[in-house]
Amino acid sequence: MGRSLVVNEPCQICGDRSFGRHYGIVCCDGCSCFFKRSIRRNIQYACISGENNCPVDKTRRNWCPSCRLGKCFAMNMNKDAVQKERGPRRNRRTKALSDQSKLTSFNETNNESNSAVSESSFKTQNLLSLKPNDLLNFAKSFKFPNDLSVKPSLISQADILLFTAITQSMKSSVIIFLSPSTKLEVMQQVWQYCVIIHGIKSDLSLNLLGNDPKAIISNSLKDVFLQNAGPDYEEIRLLMCITFCLLGQCISQLNFATSLTESYRFWLNRHCSTYYPTDVQRFNRYNQFVNKLAQVKLDLISFKQKLTLDPKIVLNFLISVSNE
């Protein structure tokens, strides 16, 4: 039986009309099938332009599959929900036994992760491929090598946020093409901005700010995260891109990005107006916040006092993982 009910909300990937939720988000059949096909076949795409920021809309969604798939992940489409090619059907008892076996295997693996692990075994964990929820679970049970003297029980919510923010920011289209050494230099100067933006939906961002910068941007920050509809993954991604561009005025390694500021502002404005048409001030709030944030020199001492993990160690670890 064909479908006739069109959902009022447009596809979150290309803006075409949608028929409901697929793999965790509202999207059209075309983007749903594209995502399913890409995941099932484990297709590795290369960006057509080489810049990893190609437009993905109704008329140009087929132009660059790499950027289209990247936007699928940015909007948090769930690859785990993609079923493998179906074979012969199993009865319920066989499926139940299989699921129980998987659960037992997962518990055994999870228990092992709570014990001390060597540095080499950490490098086999590709953190950059993890989804935010997986990353949080990993960080909660994470234990650095003994010489760093950090215990999992001491890892706070701020440390988990640090892991998530750095991991996601390193995949930003603004800096993803930089060499590992340059990327490390950039992230050492901007990691605290990444933490603020990725913690924007909680009070962690305010708590991590020092007194002086807190007084300057706290009202703007509250306007952003106290709204009924907080920022989604795409908005956070674009806010981070804009921040990189704005910081290019004072960070030499990011000078090239200053000319991209208006492009990312355009895409943020377009996203806000397309998916949140009733929230007419949404883009203005985000734009005001990110402009103020980029002008403030954040208090690193205040940040580090609330963190158990050393950001420099986390950065070096994630850079080494991304190179494997």
HELIX and SHEET records of a PDB file:
HELIX    1   1 ASP A   29  ARG A   41  1                                  13    
HELIX    2   2 PRO A   65  ALA A   74  1                                  10    
HELIX    3   3 LYS A   79  ALA A   81  5                                   3    
HELIX    4   4 ARG A   92  SER A  113  1                                  22    
HELIX    5   5 GLU A  119  PHE A  122  1                                   4    
HELIX    6   6 LEU A  127  SER A  129  5                                   3    
HELIX    7   7 PRO A  132  LYS A  140  1                                   9    
HELIX    8   8 ASN A  146  LEU A  148  5                                   3    
HELIX    9   9 PRO A  152  LEU A  154  5                                   3    
HELIX   10  10 GLN A  157  SER A  169  1                                  13    
HELIX   11  11 PRO A  180  HIS A  198  1                                  19    
HELIX   12  12 LEU A  204  LEU A  208  1                                   5    
HELIX   13  13 ASN A  211  PHE A  225  1                                  15    
HELIX   14  14 TYR A  233  LEU A  247  1                                  15    
HELIX   15  15 SER A  252  LEU A  260  5                                   9    
HELIX   16  16 THR A  261  TYR A  275  1                                  15    
HELIX   17  17 ARG A  282  GLN A  295  1                                  14    
HELIX   18  18 LEU A  300  GLN A  305  1                                   6    
HELIX   19  19 PRO A  311  SER A  322  1                                  12    
SHEET    1   A 2 ARG A  21  HIS A  22  0                                        
SHEET    2   A 2 ILE A  25  VAL A  26 -1                                        
END                                                                             
